[in-house]
Amino acid sequence: MVTASILALLHAGNVRKRRSDIDGLTVRMSQVLSTEYDVPLPVSSAAAAGRRRVERRISTFTETRRLCAARGIGERRLSGDRRRNRFQEWRRIRIGDLPVVVANRIETARVIVDESLKRRGLWRYPAYLTSTNGEVTHRCAVNESERSLFLQADAIHADGMPHVFVSRLRCGIALPERVATSDLFDDVACEAQAKGAAMFMLGATELSNATAARLVKNRFPGLKLVGHRGGFFRNEDEEIRACGQIAELAPDILWVSMGVPREQRFIVRHRHRLTSVGVIKTSGGLFDFLAGSKPRAPVWMQDAGLEWLWRACLEPKRLGWRYLKTNPLALYLLLAKSD
């Protein structure tokens, strides 16, 4: 009887102790979750800028490569840039079954230069921008590997008036205008000249490339054009050496003019070797236009979406059959797979 009473008293004491512990824990949790004593932390743009400066690499590309070689560290393949950038903030609409950004030329040029300068010295995965037109729409529909190359881009612009027309008919938001790379280059060059961004021109034949670079320097005397090179290589080793030379110069903006899909393959294959570059933009036959070796279509044909017809007339053997084969399917895709 005495033993049972003692056990009952001990049990009651343990229950009271548990209840006391639970009550104390409840009070402490309510204090932790309470916002009564929260103090808002000041956001200092100066402090953020200082933190970004601390994150920047001090050693040069050449010195870092020398140190890696001395320590036996081979080439390192980086993963994709997981941080959001301003290109990914643009709204997108589906045109021809590709995600096309809703942006005009002036805004695009400003963001390209600003983002490239923001990345200077950080050695991050470079941003990759490309464009779509009727040929690209056809290629991505019939070739899944080429479609994958385009979907890896941070932004796809519409470099074709048919895309603008279709966006007005089929999409809830219309594209403001066609962002033709041939026109965008001048906008970016003006912006880069004003803000001190450096550029490199890679692509076309050596003659077209050198002529285009010379004319660009004459037209934009204050532009930092740190280098240029033709876009044909004997083998992949030569491509890798060219990437090393470009990386040593560390341009903020790299223009790659090799045509579809060669320029997209080049960027995806060597993007991890160009971490000292800020933004890479594909540019098709841009350098031939800049050099004057291939004239652009009259403005009225560009506005009417007939630039493809102009090019087919200039190069009927190379482009005539291509456009006859690709345009019907491209038109169907633009009308059927846009929203």
C-alpha positions as CSV (number, residue, x, y, z in Angstrom):
1,M,0.0,0.0,0.0
2,V,2.8,2.4,0.9
3,T,4.7,1.4,-2.2
4,A,1.8,2.1,-4.4
5,S,1.3,5.6,-2.8
6,I,5.0,6.4,-3.4
7,L,4.8,5.3,-7.0
8,A,1.6,7.4,-7.5
9,L,3.4,10.5,-6.1
10,L,6.4,10.0,-8.2
11,H,4.3,9.6,-11.3
12,A,2.4,12.8,-10.5
13,G,5.6,14.6,-10.0
14,N,6.9,13.5,-13.4
15,V,3.7,14.6,-15.1
16,R,3.9,18.0,-13.5
17,K,7.6,18.3,-14.6
18,R,6.8,17.3,-18.1
19,R,3.9,19.9,-18.2
20,S,6.3,22.5,-16.9
21,D,8.9,21.7,-19.5
22,I,6.3,21.8,-22.3
23,D,4.9,25.2,-21.0
24,G,8.5,26.6,-20.9
25,L,9.2,25.3,-24.4
26,T,5.9,26.9,-25.7
27,V,6.9,30.3,-24.2
28,R,10.3,30.1,-25.7
29,M,8.9,29.2,-29.1
30,S,6.4,32.0,-29.0
31,Q,9.3,34.4,-28.3
32,V,11.3,33.1,-31.2
33,L,8.4,33.3,-33.6
34,S,7.3,36.7,-32.4
35,T,8.1,39.7,-34.6
36,E,7.7,42.2,-31.7
37,Y,11.4,42.6,-31.2
38,D,12.4,42.3,-34.9
39,V,14.8,45.0,-36.1
40,P,14.8,45.6,-39.9
41,L,18.4,45.3,-41.3
42,P,19.5,48.3,-43.4
43,V,20.1,47.5,-47.0
44,S,23.3,49.4,-48.1
45,S,24.0,49.5,-51.8
46,A,27.5,50.6,-51.0
47,A,28.0,47.5,-48.8
48,A,26.6,45.3,-51.5
49,A,28.9,46.8,-54.0
50,G,31.9,46.3,-51.7
51,R,30.9,42.7,-51.2
52,R,30.8,42.2,-55.0
53,R,34.3,43.8,-55.3
54,V,35.6,41.3,-52.6
55,E,34.2,38.4,-54.6
56,R,36.1,39.4,-57.8
57,R,39.2,37.5,-58.8
58,I,42.5,39.3,-58.3
59,S,44.7,37.0,-60.4
60,T,44.7,37.3,-64.1
61,F,43.5,34.5,-66.4
62,T,47.1,33.8,-67.5
63,E,48.4,33.6,-63.9
64,T,45.6,31.4,-62.8
65,R,46.2,29.0,-65.7
66,R,49.9,28.9,-64.9
67,L,49.2,28.1,-61.2
68,C,46.8,25.3,-62.2
69,A,49.4,23.8,-64.6
70,A,52.0,24.0,-61.8
71,R,49.7,22.1,-59.4
72,G,48.6,19.5,-62.0
73,I,45.1,20.8,-62.1
74,G,43.5,20.0,-65.5
75,E,40.6,21.7,-67.3
76,R,37.6,22.1,-65.1
77,R,34.1,22.0,-66.6
78,L,31.8,24.4,-64.8
79,S,28.1,23.7,-64.3
80,G,25.5,26.2,-65.6
81,D,25.1,29.5,-63.9
82,R,22.5,28.9,-61.2
83,R,22.1,32.6,-60.4
84,R,19.3,34.5,-62.1
85,N,20.4,37.2,-64.5
86,R,18.5,40.0,-66.1
87,F,18.0,38.1,-69.3
88,Q,16.0,35.5,-67.5
89,E,13.7,38.2,-66.1
90,W,12.3,39.1,-69.5
91,R,8.8,37.9,-70.3
92,R,8.6,35.0,-72.8
93,I,6.0,34.0,-75.3
94,R,6.0,30.8,-77.4
95,I,6.5,31.4,-81.1
96,G,7.1,28.4,-83.4
97,D,7.5,26.3,-80.3
98,L,10.5,28.3,-79.0
99,P,10.5,30.6,-76.0
100,V,11.1,34.1,-77.4
101,V,11.8,37.1,-75.1
102,V,9.6,40.2,-75.3
103,A,12.2,43.0,-75.6
104,N,13.1,45.8,-78.0
105,R,16.5,46.6,-79.4
106,I,17.4,49.5,-77.2
107,E,16.5,47.6,-74.0
108,T,18.4,44.6,-75.2
109,A,21.5,46.6,-76.0
110,R,21.4,48.3,-72.6
111,V,20.9,45.0,-70.7
112,I,23.7,43.2,-72.7
113,V,26.2,46.0,-71.8
114,D,25.1,46.4,-68.2
115,E,25.1,42.6,-67.5
116,S,28.5,42.2,-69.1
117,L,30.0,44.9,-67.0
118,K,28.4,43.4,-63.9
119,R,30.1,40.1,-64.6
120,R,33.5,41.6,-65.2
121,G,36.1,39.9,-63.1
122,L,33.7,37.4,-61.5
123,W,34.7,34.5,-63.8
124,R,31.2,33.2,-64.0
125,Y,29.6,31.1,-66.7
126,P,29.1,33.6,-69.5
127,A,25.5,34.5,-70.5
128,Y,24.5,33.1,-73.9
129,L,22.1,35.0,-76.2
130,T,20.9,33.8,-79.6
131,S,18.1,34.5,-82.1
132,T,15.4,32.7,-84.1
133,N,14.0,33.1,-87.6
134,G,12.2,30.9,-90.1
135,E,15.2,28.7,-90.7
136,V,15.8,28.2,-87.0
137,T,12.1,27.4,-86.4
138,H,12.4,24.7,-89.0
139,R,15.7,23.3,-87.7
140,C,14.5,23.1,-84.1
141,A,11.4,21.2,-85.2
142,V,13.2,18.5,-87.2
143,N,16.4,18.2,-85.2
144,E,16.1,17.7,-81.4
145,S,19.8,18.2,-80.8
146,E,19.8,21.6,-82.5
147,R,16.7,22.5,-80.5
148,S,18.6,21.6,-77.3
149,L,21.4,24.1,-78.3
150,F,18.9,26.9,-78.5
151,L,17.1,26.0,-75.3
152,Q,20.4,26.3,-73.4
153,A,20.5,30.0,-74.2
154,D,19.7,32.6,-71.6
155,A,17.5,34.5,-74.1
156,I,16.2,33.9,-77.6
157,H,15.3,37.0,-79.7
158,A,13.1,37.2,-82.7
159,D,15.3,38.0,-85.7
160,G,12.4,37.8,-88.2
161,M,9.4,40.0,-89.1
162,P,7.1,36.9,-89.5
163,H,7.6,36.2,-85.8
164,V,6.5,39.7,-85.0
165,F,3.4,39.4,-87.2
166,V,2.5,36.0,-85.7
167,S,2.9,37.4,-82.1
168,R,0.3,40.1,-83.0
169,L,-2.1,37.5,-84.3
170,R,-1.6,34.5,-82.0
171,C,-0.1,35.6,-78.7
172,G,-1.5,37.5,-75.8
173,I,1.5,39.8,-75.8
174,A,2.9,41.1,-79.1
175,L,6.6,41.5,-79.7
176,P,7.5,45.2,-79.7
177,E,9.8,44.9,-82.8
178,R,12.2,42.6,-84.6
179,V,15.6,42.5,-82.9
180,A,17.8,42.0,-85.9
181,T,21.4,41.2,-84.9
182,S,22.7,43.4,-87.7
183,D,20.9,46.4,-86.2
184,L,21.5,45.3,-82.6
185,F,25.3,45.3,-83.1
186,D,25.3,49.1,-83.7
187,D,23.1,49.7,-80.6
188,V,25.4,47.6,-78.4
189,A,28.5,49.2,-79.9
190,C,27.1,52.7,-79.0
191,E,26.2,51.6,-75.5
192,A,29.6,49.8,-75.0
193,Q,31.5,52.9,-76.2
194,A,29.7,55.1,-73.8
195,K,30.1,52.7,-70.8
196,G,33.6,51.3,-71.5
197,A,32.7,47.7,-72.3
198,A,35.2,45.7,-74.4
199,M,34.2,43.5,-77.3
200,F,35.7,40.7,-79.4
201,M,34.6,39.7,-82.9
202,L,34.9,36.0,-83.7
203,G,33.7,34.5,-87.0
204,A,33.5,34.7,-90.8
205,T,36.6,34.4,-93.0
206,E,39.8,36.1,-92.0
207,L,39.3,38.8,-94.8
208,S,35.7,39.6,-93.9
209,N,36.5,39.5,-90.2
210,A,39.5,41.9,-90.6
211,T,37.5,44.3,-92.8
212,A,34.5,44.3,-90.5
213,A,36.8,45.0,-87.5
214,R,38.5,47.9,-89.3
215,L,35.2,49.5,-90.3
216,V,33.8,49.1,-86.8
217,K,36.9,50.8,-85.3
218,N,36.4,53.7,-87.8
219,R,32.7,54.0,-87.0
220,F,33.1,53.8,-83.2
221,P,36.5,55.2,-82.5
222,G,36.0,55.1,-78.7
223,L,35.0,51.5,-78.7
224,K,37.3,49.0,-76.9
225,L,37.6,46.3,-79.6
226,V,40.2,44.1,-77.9
227,G,40.5,41.6,-80.7
228,H,39.1,39.8,-83.7
229,R,39.6,36.4,-85.4
230,G,38.2,34.4,-88.3
231,G,35.8,31.6,-87.4
232,F,37.3,28.6,-89.2
233,F,39.5,26.1,-87.4
234,R,41.5,23.1,-88.6
235,N,40.5,21.0,-85.5
236,E,39.2,21.2,-82.0
237,D,42.6,21.8,-80.6
238,E,42.8,25.1,-82.5
239,E,39.3,26.0,-81.2
240,I,40.5,25.5,-77.7
241,R,43.6,27.6,-78.3
242,A,41.4,30.4,-79.7
243,C,39.2,30.2,-76.6
244,G,42.3,30.6,-74.5
245,Q,43.4,33.6,-76.4
246,I,40.0,35.2,-76.1
247,A,39.8,34.4,-72.4
248,E,43.2,36.1,-71.8
249,L,41.8,39.3,-73.4
250,A,38.7,39.0,-71.2
251,P,36.2,40.9,-73.4
252,D,33.0,41.9,-71.8
253,I,31.0,40.9,-75.0
254,L,31.9,38.2,-77.5
255,W,30.2,38.2,-80.9
256,V,30.3,34.8,-82.6
257,S,29.5,34.9,-86.3
258,M,29.6,31.3,-87.7
259,G,26.0,30.6,-88.9
260,V,23.4,28.2,-87.5
261,P,24.0,25.7,-85.9
262,R,27.8,26.0,-85.9
263,E,27.9,29.0,-83.7
264,Q,25.5,27.5,-81.1
265,R,27.5,24.3,-81.0
266,F,30.7,26.3,-80.5
267,I,29.3,28.3,-77.6
268,V,27.8,25.3,-75.8
269,R,31.0,23.3,-76.4
270,H,33.4,26.0,-75.1
271,R,31.3,28.1,-72.8
272,H,33.2,26.7,-69.7
273,R,36.5,27.9,-71.3
274,L,35.3,31.5,-71.6
275,T,34.5,32.4,-67.9
276,S,36.3,35.7,-68.3
277,V,33.8,36.7,-70.9
278,G,30.6,38.4,-69.7
279,V,28.0,37.9,-72.5
280,I,28.2,35.8,-75.8
281,K,25.9,36.7,-78.6
282,T,25.4,34.7,-81.8
283,S,25.4,36.8,-84.9
284,G,25.0,34.7,-88.1
285,G,26.3,36.5,-91.1
286,L,26.8,39.8,-89.3
287,F,30.4,40.3,-90.2
288,D,29.8,39.8,-93.9
289,F,27.2,42.6,-93.7
290,L,29.6,44.8,-91.7
291,A,32.4,44.2,-94.2
292,G,30.1,45.0,-97.1
293,S,30.7,41.7,-98.9
294,K,27.0,40.9,-98.7
295,P,24.5,43.8,-98.9
296,R,21.4,43.9,-96.7
297,A,17.9,43.9,-98.1
298,P,16.2,47.3,-98.6
299,V,14.4,48.5,-95.6
300,W,10.9,48.0,-97.1
301,M,11.7,44.3,-97.7
302,Q,13.0,44.0,-94.1
303,D,9.8,45.6,-92.7
304,A,7.6,43.4,-94.9
305,G,9.3,40.2,-93.8
306,L,10.9,39.5,-97.2
307,E,14.6,39.6,-96.3
308,W,14.8,35.9,-97.0
309,L,13.7,36.5,-100.6
310,W,16.4,39.1,-101.0
311,R,19.0,36.6,-99.7
312,A,17.7,33.9,-101.9
313,C,18.0,36.1,-105.0
314,L,21.6,37.0,-104.0
315,E,22.6,33.3,-103.5
316,P,20.1,31.2,-105.3
317,K,22.2,28.0,-105.4
318,R,22.9,28.1,-101.7
319,L,19.8,29.6,-100.2
320,G,17.1,29.2,-102.9
321,W,16.4,25.5,-102.4
322,R,16.9,25.8,-98.6
323,Y,14.1,28.5,-98.2
324,L,11.8,26.6,-100.5
325,K,12.2,23.5,-98.3
326,T,12.1,25.2,-94.9
327,N,9.6,28.1,-95.3
328,P,6.4,26.1,-95.6
329,L,7.0,24.1,-92.4
330,A,8.3,27.2,-90.6
331,L,5.1,29.1,-91.5
332,Y,2.9,26.2,-90.3
333,L,4.9,26.0,-87.0
334,L,4.6,29.8,-86.5
335,L,0.8,29.6,-86.9
336,A,0.2,26.3,-85.1
337,K,2.7,26.5,-82.2
338,S,2.5,30.0,-81.0
339,D,0.6,31.4,-78.1
